[in-house]
């Protein structure tokens, strides 16, 4: 099982790295979570340099793909060559986007008539792309999910875990990262946000392709 986190130049560390940490709570053979980048290295909005663990082409073959946000997302979606490398398909992949990552899915035509979540800065750009923006932290329909606000990243990661491994795995991963003294409340709130979007998914887990 491969989960790729698309991470571009100017990326937001919270979006990419919180998801990376939570998704890597699963310890089983064949489970792989990768930072996927358009180049060998990318620099964050705060100057942190990451080495890519996967290419965009490898992400196109992943079982799940999360699209992180960043300060240069409008430049990303304005680059035809770069966007052409993002061969994502919700028919065979779980797709999630965080904040301005939602703009990437919108420009790829992967949201269609589905409403979405994003951050307040990105909201008008997503609306310009013809997508309704919701005033909530998380929304999913079928195999596509979006989250708005940096600290909504755990919701997105938990949705992926619930779809791929079941709700108990998602709850366990959230419990590990939650603040001491608030763990039960934190997990309950997170599951309350993602739970309605798991109802149609038998046993809370996605069948492997």
Buried (B, 14 or more C-beta within 10 A) or exposed (E): BBBBBBBBBBBBBBBBBBBBBBBBBBEEEEBBBBBBBBEEEBBBBEEEEBEBBBBBEBBBEBBBBBBBBBBBBBEBBEBEEBBEEBEBEBEEBBBBBBBBBBBBBBBBEBBEEBBBBBBEEBBEBBBEBEBEBBEEBBBBBEBBBBBBBBEBBBBBBBBBBBBBBBBEBBBBBBBEBBEEEEBEEBBEBBBEBBBEBBEEBEEBBBEEE
